[in-house]
Amino acid sequence: MITRIVKLHIQPDKLEDFKKIYLSSANTIRSFSGCRSVEVYQKSDTPEIVFTYSKWDTEDDLNAYRNSNFFNDVWKSVKPLFLQKAEAWSLVSLQENIDRP
């Protein structure tokens, strides 16, 4: 399983626009093959910093989503809202690997 974490620094006056785009996109993201979950969080002391967390069965599933027309369309609409360049990480759980025989 792959966990994808993306840190987004949104322009403060564009935060509501981002939320609308995210909320209208989340169910479609969840419907992609291999997607287990999608969540979004705000930093409690800096609400314009947002993190998205998604879980994917495989790296191939994540890449299929990232290479989709849907992703490209959503990215084009949220990228102008950024205050800084997005940061992203793909992670594998150490615990998950330890628990496997």
Secondary structure, DSSP 8 states (H G I E B T S, - for coil): -EEEEEEEEB-GGGHHHHHHHHHHHHHHHHTSTTEEEEEEEE-SS-TTEEEEEEEES-HHHHHHHHTSHHHHHHHHHHGGGBSS--EEEEE--HHHHHH--
